[in-house]
Amino acid sequence: MLEILNKCEICPRKCKINRNENEIGNCKATNKIEIALVSKHKFEEPCISGENGSGTIFFAHCNLHCMFCQNYEISQGDKKFREVTIEELAEIMLNQQQNKAENINLVTPTMYAYQIKEAIKIAKENGLTIPIIYNSNGYESEKTIEDLKGFIDVYLPDLKYYSDEIAIKYSKAPNYFNIASKAILKMIEQVGSPKFDENGMIVKGVMIRHLVIPNHLQNTKNILRWIKENLPEDIYINVMAQYFPTYKAKEDVLINRKLTKREYKEIEQYFYLLDFKNGYMQELGEHEEEYVPKWEE
């Protein structure tokens, strides 16, 4: 299975490097699975966190390079995090279930998609039954998503940018919208719109997240309009207002601040104008920095 890492094309960047020989591509991941944090997270959407918390597994490294990444220490930093084998990853999943987590929440899993697939096989053979969530930045290869069919219950992708110009500027992600929108369509084809259990917890389907960025309201409006016009009417979307300037965003005059109440109100009105049937419009907060996890060493 790990031969796929001999010429890595797991994500749209298609670096074609040999990760099994420790060659380093765009995401900086090798063939070793690196984990930055295992936790039960209570600050996801209500249908994901529930009463017991979502069983998050935060993976180190990322195939995007977002200037404003709230998790930049693990996505783009040079720290070394805990290395685990496929078997150990399966055991982590089983431990999360034993600790009564509502689900397994794989955060930034793209680089390790095929190792994760093997770990899920092992975990299910040993009694894993709770839903598995693929919590992604949206910059995904359609082939990788296709290869995950039958292993992922819930896809939780970002849809960050409509404009290629700002996708390149803020995340070094050319052709982001074209790539992410096709990946999301593939996800929906695979698992459909969200389905919930008797307690209101999501058990299957796609839920889309979009983070509103200061001074780029048209980007958000274009994303919302595309979702409304192209995706099933019962799709769920979470419009997030939790942006705060961190990492390299502090150096950019356009995004070196939080959203204003006026910006928030404008997007809120547009969200309701489009008459989405399902989803969340996150309230504008004041202390978003406090929700960034503390990473393991």
C-alpha positions in Angstrom: 0.0 0.0 0.0 2.8 2.5 0.9 4.2 2.1 -2.7 1.9 5.0 -3.6 4.3 7.2 -1.6 7.2 6.3 -4.0 5.8 8.9 -6.4 3.4 10.9 -4.4 0.4 12.3 -6.2 -2.0 12.1 -3.2 -3.0 15.8 -3.4 -3.5 18.1 -6.4 0.1 19.4 -6.2 1.4 16.0 -7.5 4.9 16.5 -6.3 5.9 13.0 -7.5 8.6 12.8 -4.8 9.5 9.5 -3.1 8.3 9.9 0.5 9.5 6.4 1.3 13.1 7.7 0.7 12.4 10.8 2.9 12.2 13.1 -0.1 10.3 16.2 1.0 7.5 17.7 -1.1 5.3 20.7 -0.8 3.5 19.4 2.4 6.8 18.3 4.1 5.3 14.9 5.1 7.4 11.7 4.8 6.1 8.2 5.0 5.9 8.5 8.8 2.5 9.5 10.3 3.0 12.5 12.5 0.3 13.5 15.1 0.2 16.8 16.8 -2.7 16.2 19.2 -5.3 13.6 20.2 -8.2 15.1 22.1 -11.9 15.1 22.6 -12.9 18.5 21.0 -16.1 20.3 22.2 -15.9 23.3 19.8 -17.0 21.7 16.5 -20.5 22.1 15.1 -23.1 20.8 17.6 -23.9 17.8 15.5 -20.2 16.8 15.6 -19.2 17.6 19.2 -22.3 16.5 20.9 -22.2 16.0 24.6 -19.0 13.9 24.8 -16.8 15.8 22.3 -15.4 14.8 18.9 -12.5 12.4 18.9 -10.0 14.6 17.1 -6.7 13.4 15.7 -4.7 16.4 14.5 -2.1 15.5 11.9 1.1 17.5 11.4 1.9 19.2 8.1 -0.5 20.5 5.3 -0.6 20.8 1.6 -1.8 24.4 1.9 0.3 27.4 3.1 -2.3 29.7 4.6 -0.9 33.0 5.8 -3.6 33.1 8.5 -3.6 29.5 9.6 -4.6 29.2 13.2 -2.8 25.9 13.5 0.4 27.1 11.7 2.7 25.6 14.3 1.7 22.1 13.2 0.8 22.8 9.5 3.8 24.8 8.5 6.3 24.8 11.4 9.4 22.7 11.7 8.6 21.0 15.0 8.8 17.2 15.2 5.6 15.6 16.4 4.8 12.2 17.6 5.3 9.5 15.0 2.9 6.6 15.0 2.6 3.4 12.9 -0.6 2.4 11.1 -1.3 0.0 13.8 -0.8 2.6 16.5 -3.1 5.0 14.6 -5.8 2.2 14.6 -5.3 1.8 18.4 -5.8 5.6 18.9 -9.1 5.4 17.1 -10.2 2.5 19.2 -9.2 4.4 22.4 -11.2 7.4 21.3 -14.2 5.2 21.0 -13.6 3.6 24.3 -13.4 7.1 25.8 -16.9 7.7 24.5 -16.0 10.2 21.7 -18.9 10.9 19.4 -16.8 10.2 16.3 -13.3 10.0 14.9 -12.4 13.4 13.5 -9.3 13.3 11.2 -8.0 16.8 11.0 -5.9 17.7 8.0 -5.6 14.1 6.9 -4.8 14.5 3.2 -1.0 13.7 3.3 -1.7 10.4 5.2 -4.9 9.4 3.4 -3.7 5.9 2.4 -2.1 5.1 5.8 -5.3 6.3 7.4 -7.3 4.0 5.1 -5.2 1.0 6.3 -5.6 2.1 10.0 -9.4 2.3 9.6 -9.4 -1.3 8.2 -7.5 -2.5 11.3 -9.7 -0.5 13.7 -12.9 -1.7 12.2 -11.7 -5.3 12.4 -11.2 -4.7 16.1 -14.6 -3.2 16.8 -14.6 0.5 15.6 -18.2 1.5 14.9 -18.4 5.3 15.5 -18.5 7.6 12.4 -15.3 8.7 10.8 -15.0 12.3 9.7 -12.5 13.5 7.1 -11.8 17.1 8.1 -10.1 18.7 5.1 -9.0 22.0 3.7 -10.7 21.1 0.4 -7.6 21.0 -1.7 -8.0 17.3 -2.6 -7.4 15.0 -5.5 -10.6 13.4 -6.9 -8.7 10.1 -7.1 -7.8 10.2 -3.4 -11.4 10.8 -2.5 -12.5 8.0 -4.7 -10.0 5.7 -3.1 -11.4 6.5 0.3 -14.9 5.3 -0.7 -16.4 3.0 2.0 -13.9 4.2 4.7 -15.2 7.8 5.4 -18.7 8.4 6.7 -18.6 12.2 6.9 -16.6 14.7 4.8 -16.1 18.1 6.4 -14.3 20.1 3.7 -13.4 23.8 3.7 -14.3 25.8 0.6 -12.0 28.7 1.2 -11.7 30.7 -2.1 -13.6 31.5 -5.2 -10.9 33.8 -6.6 -7.7 32.2 -7.8 -5.9 35.4 -7.1 -6.5 35.4 -3.4 -6.1 31.6 -3.2 -2.5 32.0 -4.5 -1.8 35.1 -2.4 -3.0 33.6 0.9 -2.5 29.9 0.6 -0.2 29.4 -2.4 -3.0 27.2 -3.9 -3.4 27.7 -7.6 -6.7 26.6 -9.1 -8.1 26.2 -5.6 -11.8 26.7 -6.4 -11.8 24.4 -9.5 -10.0 21.6 -7.5 -12.0 22.0 -4.3 -15.4 22.3 -5.9 -14.8 19.1 -7.9 -13.6 17.3 -4.8 -16.7 18.3 -2.9 -18.9 17.1 -5.7 -17.1 13.7 -5.6 -17.6 13.6 -1.8 -21.4 14.3 -2.2 -21.6 11.6 -4.9 -20.0 9.2 -2.4 -21.8 9.9 0.8 -24.6 12.3 0.0 -26.2 15.0 2.1 -26.0 14.7 5.9 -27.9 12.1 7.8 -28.3 12.2 11.6 -29.0 9.8 14.4 -31.8 10.0 17.0 -29.6 12.4 19.1 -29.0 14.8 16.2 -25.4 13.6 15.6 -24.2 13.5 12.1 -23.5 9.9 10.9 -23.0 10.3 7.2 -22.8 13.0 4.5 -21.0 16.2 3.6 -20.9 19.4 5.5 -19.1 22.4 4.1 -17.2 25.0 6.0 -16.3 28.5 4.8 -14.3 31.1 6.8 -15.1 34.7 6.1 -11.9 36.8 5.6 -11.8 40.6 6.3 -12.0 42.8 3.2 -12.9 39.8 1.0 -16.7 39.7 1.3 -17.3 39.2 -2.4 -15.2 36.0 -2.2 -17.7 34.7 0.5 -20.7 35.8 -1.5 -19.4 34.0 -4.6 -18.8 30.8 -2.6 -22.3 30.9 -1.0 -23.9 31.5 -4.4 -22.1 28.6 -6.0 -23.1 26.3 -3.2 -26.7 27.4 -3.5 -26.8 27.0 -7.3 -24.8 23.8 -7.7 -25.2 21.6 -4.6 -28.3 19.7 -3.2 -30.9 21.9 -1.5 -30.4 20.0 1.8 -26.6 20.5 1.9 -25.3 21.8 5.2 -22.9 24.8 5.4 -21.2 26.4 8.3 -20.2 30.1 7.6 -17.5 30.8 10.2 -16.8 34.2 11.6 -13.9 33.2 13.9 -11.1 34.7 11.8 -8.3 36.5 13.7 -5.0 37.6 12.4 -2.2 35.2 13.2 1.1 34.0 11.7 1.9 35.9 8.4 -1.5 37.5 8.3 -0.2 40.1 10.7 2.0 41.5 7.9 -0.9 41.9 5.4 -2.8 45.2 5.6 -6.0 43.7 4.3 -6.3 40.8 6.7 -4.5 42.1 9.8 -7.7 42.4 11.8 -10.8 40.6 12.8 -14.1 41.0 11.0 -16.1 44.1 11.7 -19.7 44.0 12.8 -20.6 45.6 9.5 -18.9 42.9 7.5 -20.5 40.2 9.6 -23.9 41.7 9.2 -23.5 41.9 5.4 -22.6 38.3 5.1 -25.3 37.2 7.5 -27.9 39.1 5.4 -26.6 37.5 2.2 -26.7 34.0 3.8 -30.4 34.4 4.7 -31.2 36.1 1.4 -30.0 32.9 -0.4 -32.4 30.9 1.8 -30.2 28.0 2.8 -32.3 25.3 4.3 -29.6 23.8 6.6 -26.5 25.0 8.3 -24.9 27.4 10.7 -24.0 31.1 10.7 -21.4 31.3 13.4 -21.7 34.3 15.7 -19.1 37.0 15.8 -16.8 36.4 18.8 -14.2 38.2 20.7 -11.7 35.6 22.1 -11.2 33.2 19.2 -7.5 32.8 20.1 -8.4 30.9 23.2 -9.8 28.0 21.2 -6.5 27.2 19.4 -5.3 23.8 20.8 -2.1 23.3 22.7 0.0 21.0 20.7 1.8 17.9 22.0 5.6 17.6 21.6 
